Amino acid sequence: METKRVKLLICQGGGCRGMISIRFLLEVQDLLRNNPITHYSGTSIGGINILYLARGKSIENLYEDFKEAAPKIFKPRLIKKIFPLWRGGKYSSSNIEKFLQECIPGQMKELQKKVIVPAIDFKKEVPRIFHNLEGSDDMNYEIWKVARATSAAPYYFDPFGQDIFIDGGLLENIPLMTAITKMKNIEGVRFENMDIFIIGTGSSAVNKNKTLREVSRYYPWEWGTKLLLPFTTKSNEIATEHWGNELGFHYFNYFNPVVVEGALDDPELVTSGFLESCCESYLGSFRNEFKKFLDA
């Protein structure tokens, strides 16, 4: 008897650049009407995107809601405009929480698909992996709180909850290893029975003009946002491609061809349609590759 394979869709984190994965998904919404995807995973905006879809809401809703909400979510606190070094996140947590509460209400047990969403429990200094797989303790956990926990990026937003959750991107911006480990350990799925597709949120062009002198003069807070976080993200991408090609999945694709400049927290990238335009020339190839994933 043929062993049933599972299909895992992963959305990468990336702040406003999450519009890239949303735009690609919008291109294949017709292919997802009889959705064969069994599992979803994502971090930060990627986690928000997959929770949105697993809740049963349409990609059109996701596209419209995110485009409307981005300027509100990434509206700097007045005190941070005047005093950039003032304590707390650059953006008010209330705006993103309002967006999440309105758009993805309910509890994890109400999700229509299986999800795996990483965050970090800063109090215990351990990963916190939210999921609704068999035996999960998270079934009664509110969906919006999971989304808030995985997107609590230090510097941008305050940590969330009494357990002090912070962005899962500090663990895995592309949660490939987290997701497949949970699927293997809890559900007994073998690598050769996994079909995996990862939608990236673009990458930055190599800055060949960057000099040691320039980097040496970064202010302390700039090391995180200009150097360490981008470096960690890139390292995760490289490792993900390596693992994906080496572990023996039945099907594996990491689709991330868009090269785009711009800060992760610049809502104009979303509202201006710039990120959508960056996707235009890749929509055809994305559709072809995504269909291969669904048909695998």
Number of C-alpha atoms within 10 A of each C-alpha: 3 4 7 9 16 19 21 24 20 29 29 33 32 26 21 26 27 26 28 25 29 22 21 23 22 18 16 18 14 10 15 15 9 8 11 13 18 16 21 26 29 33 31 32 28 34 33 28 27 28 28 23 18 23 20 14 14 15 21 14 13 22 17 10 14 23 20 15 18 23 18 17 22 23 15 17 16 12 13 15 11 9 10 14 12 11 11 18 20 23 21 19 20 12 16 21 16 13 18 20 16 10 19 22 15 15 18 28 19 16 19 15 20 21 24 25 28 32 29 24 22 17 11 11 10 11 18 20 18 22 24 21 20 11 9 13 12 17 18 13 16 17 26 24 20 26 31 27 29 32 31 25 22 16 15 19 22 22 25 21 12 9 14 16 27 29 29 28 29 20 20 25 29 31 27 27 14 18 23 20 14 16 22 13 10 13 12 10 18 16 20 13 16 22 22 26 24 24 26 25 27 23 18 13 10 8 7 6 7 9 9 8 8 9 13 9 10 13 9 8 10 13 15 16 16 13 12 12 15 15 13 16 21 15 13 20 22 11 15 20 15 11 14 20 14 9 11 14 17 16 19 19 18 20 19 18 15 19 13 17 12 13 16 16 21 16 22 17 21 22 18 11 12 14 25 19 12 17 21 13 11 15 17 14 11 20 16 11 16 21 14 13 19 17 9 14
